[in-house]
Amino acid sequence: MLGDLFSGWHIWIILLIIVLLFGATRLPALARSIGQSTRIFKKEIREGHEEDEAAEAAKDSKAESKAAPAAAEKPADKI
């Protein structure tokens, strides 16, 4: 779908406009800043997943600890 939208010369025109707007000297700093932001974003996402997994594990262990005493308190059936 997007393959027909941009051909090779469209991309060159877009790159030329970007260079004219930001200047060739600022582009490396801009790319470095985008790279750092991407790394920070990925790190935060990874830490968020780890926190979610830790919270689920704590919730599961808490539910298991509550279920174990309840089973122990239940009287055994006599035959």
Secondary structure by P-SEA (a helix, b strand, c coil): cccccccaaaaaaaaaaaaaaccccaaaaaaaaaaaaaaaaaaaaaaaaaaaaaaaaaaaaaaaaaaaaaaaacccccc
